[in-house]
Amino acid sequence: MSKSEQDQVREMLAEAGYSEKAIDYVLSREQIGVLEDADHSTLVKGPCGDTMRISLKLEGDKIKDAKMEVLGCPGAVASACAVIDLAKGKDLEEAEKIDLESLFKVVEKLPDQKVHCAKLALATLKRALREYKEKTGKGAEKEKAEAAG
């Protein structure tokens, strides 16, 4: 995309109510893609039809790398990128605590009608974490340790 095309997209998104940070996510798409050597991936389709697939690479209980594929609008892309930025480097328990408030501290602003995109990105992350823990027994280990206390 040429500089002039990027400027036009940036202007349209700003007029629609996206913050500069959200626009940067949409244009850079650094967190968008597939991890070929992922330890786990999860696909979630939202009620609006947007679809997200998250790929996670873990080292122990820590999210070493993550990417998200997105079939959706700029709100979905910005939200997915923000969730990936928030999740990388966190352990499973910390990543489970990422919420809408945390996401909006990063993405700053989306148009009001795009809040559902942020919720979809969070739901995709949380489902992936739950599935990964079920698959590997990570949640069961923690529960046993807490019970032994």
TIFI-193942 format. One record per residue (C-alpha): residue in one letter; x, y, z. Coordinates in steps of 0.25 Angstrom, whole numbers, plus 5000, padded with zeros to 4 digits. Layout:
BEGIN
+-------+------+------+------+
: kolza :   c1 :   c2 :   c3 :
+-------+------+------+------+
:     A :    X :    Y :    Z :
...
+-------+------+------+------+
END
This chain:
BEGIN
+-------+------+------+------+
: kolza :   c1 :   c2 :   c3 :
+-------+------+------+------+
:     M : 5000 : 5000 : 5000 :
:     S : 5006 : 5013 : 4996 :
:     K : 5008 : 5025 : 5006 :
:     S : 4996 : 5032 : 5000 :
:     E : 4987 : 5020 : 5001 :
:     Q : 4991 : 5018 : 5015 :
:     D : 4988 : 5033 : 5018 :
:     Q : 4974 : 5031 : 5012 :
:     V : 4971 : 5019 : 5020 :
:     R : 4977 : 5026 : 5033 :
:     E : 4967 : 5038 : 5030 :
:     M : 4955 : 5029 : 5028 :
:     L : 4957 : 5021 : 5040 :
:     A : 4960 : 5033 : 5049 :
:     E : 4947 : 5039 : 5044 :
:     A : 4940 : 5026 : 5047 :
:     G : 4944 : 5028 : 5062 :
:     Y : 4957 : 5019 : 5062 :
:     S : 4969 : 5024 : 5071 :
:     E : 4983 : 5026 : 5065 :
:     K : 4987 : 5013 : 5072 :
:     A : 4976 : 5005 : 5067 :
:     I : 4979 : 5010 : 5053 :
:     D : 4994 : 5007 : 5054 :
:     Y : 4989 : 4992 : 5058 :
:     V : 4980 : 4992 : 5045 :
:     L : 4991 : 4997 : 5036 :
:     S : 5003 : 4989 : 5042 :
:     R : 4996 : 4976 : 5044 :
:     E : 5009 : 4971 : 5051 :
:     Q : 5001 : 4961 : 5060 :
:     I : 4993 : 4956 : 5049 :
:     G : 4996 : 4942 : 5043 :
:     V : 4999 : 4928 : 5047 :
:     L : 5009 : 4921 : 5055 :
:     E : 5013 : 4909 : 5048 :
:     D : 5019 : 4902 : 5060 :
:     A : 5008 : 4906 : 5070 :
:     D : 5005 : 4898 : 5082 :
:     H : 4990 : 4901 : 5081 :
:     S : 4981 : 4908 : 5072 :
:     T : 4966 : 4912 : 5074 :
:     L : 4956 : 4917 : 5064 :
:     V : 4944 : 4925 : 5069 :
:     K : 4933 : 4931 : 5060 :
:     G : 4926 : 4943 : 5066 :
:     P : 4911 : 4946 : 5065 :
:     C : 4914 : 4957 : 5054 :
:     G : 4921 : 4947 : 5045 :
:     D : 4935 : 4952 : 5048 :
:     T : 4944 : 4940 : 5051 :
:     M : 4957 : 4939 : 5058 :
:     R : 4967 : 4928 : 5060 :
:     I : 4978 : 4930 : 5070 :
:     S : 4991 : 4922 : 5070 :
:     L : 4999 : 4920 : 5083 :
:     K : 5014 : 4916 : 5085 :
:     L : 5017 : 4913 : 5099 :
:     E : 5029 : 4911 : 5107 :
:     G : 5025 : 4904 : 5120 :
:     D : 5013 : 4912 : 5125 :
:     K : 5017 : 4925 : 5118 :
:     I : 5012 : 4930 : 5104 :
:     K : 5025 : 4931 : 5096 :
:     D : 5018 : 4935 : 5083 :
:     A : 5004 : 4937 : 5078 :
:     K : 4998 : 4941 : 5065 :
:     M : 4983 : 4943 : 5061 :
:     E : 4976 : 4941 : 5047 :
:     V : 4964 : 4951 : 5045 :
:     L : 4953 : 4950 : 5036 :
:     G : 4946 : 4963 : 5039 :
:     C : 4946 : 4978 : 5040 :
:     P : 4957 : 4988 : 5044 :
:     G : 4951 : 4987 : 5059 :
:     A : 4953 : 4972 : 5059 :
:     V : 4968 : 4974 : 5053 :
:     A : 4971 : 4985 : 5064 :
:     S : 4965 : 4977 : 5075 :
:     A : 4972 : 4964 : 5071 :
:     C : 4986 : 4971 : 5070 :
:     A : 4983 : 4978 : 5084 :
:     V : 4980 : 4964 : 5090 :
:     I : 4993 : 4958 : 5084 :
:     D : 5001 : 4969 : 5090 :
:     L : 4995 : 4967 : 5104 :
:     A : 4996 : 4952 : 5104 :
:     K : 5011 : 4951 : 5099 :
:     G : 5020 : 4948 : 5110 :
:     K : 5009 : 4945 : 5121 :
:     D : 5007 : 4932 : 5127 :
:     L : 4994 : 4925 : 5126 :
:     E : 4988 : 4931 : 5139 :
:     E : 4992 : 4945 : 5135 :
:     A : 4986 : 4944 : 5121 :
:     E : 4973 : 4939 : 5127 :
:     K : 4972 : 4952 : 5134 :
:     I : 4972 : 4961 : 5122 :
:     D : 4959 : 4968 : 5121 :
:     L : 4952 : 4979 : 5113 :
:     E : 4958 : 4990 : 5121 :
:     S : 4972 : 4985 : 5119 :
:     L : 4969 : 4984 : 5104 :
:     F : 4964 : 4998 : 5103 :
:     K : 4976 : 5003 : 5110 :
:     V : 4984 : 4998 : 5099 :
:     V : 4975 : 5000 : 5087 :
:     E : 4970 : 5013 : 5093 :
:     K : 4957 : 5015 : 5085 :
:     L : 4949 : 5008 : 5075 :
:     P : 4935 : 5013 : 5070 :
:     D : 4924 : 5009 : 5079 :
:     Q : 4918 : 4999 : 5070 :
:     K : 4931 : 4991 : 5069 :
:     V : 4932 : 4988 : 5084 :
:     H : 4927 : 4974 : 5080 :
:     C : 4940 : 4972 : 5072 :
:     A : 4948 : 4974 : 5085 :
:     K : 4939 : 4964 : 5092 :
:     L : 4941 : 4954 : 5081 :
:     A : 4957 : 4956 : 5082 :
:     L : 4956 : 4953 : 5097 :
:     A : 4947 : 4941 : 5096 :
:     T : 4956 : 4935 : 5085 :
:     L : 4968 : 4937 : 5095 :
:     K : 4960 : 4931 : 5107 :
:     R : 4955 : 4919 : 5099 :
:     A : 4969 : 4916 : 5094 :
:     L : 4975 : 4917 : 5108 :
:     R : 4963 : 4908 : 5114 :
:     E : 4965 : 4898 : 5102 :
:     Y : 4980 : 4897 : 5104 :
:     K : 4979 : 4895 : 5119 :
:     E : 4969 : 4884 : 5117 :
:     K : 4978 : 4877 : 5106 :
:     T : 4990 : 4878 : 5115 :
:     G : 4984 : 4876 : 5128 :
:     K : 4991 : 4890 : 5133 :
:     G : 4978 : 4894 : 5140 :
:     A : 4977 : 4881 : 5148 :
:     E : 4991 : 4882 : 5153 :
:     K : 4988 : 4896 : 5159 :
:     E : 4975 : 4891 : 5165 :
:     K : 4983 : 4879 : 5171 :
:     A : 4994 : 4888 : 5177 :
:     E : 4984 : 4898 : 5183 :
:     A : 4976 : 4886 : 5189 :
:     A : 4989 : 4881 : 5195 :
:     G : 4992 : 4895 : 5200 :
+-------+------+------+------+
END
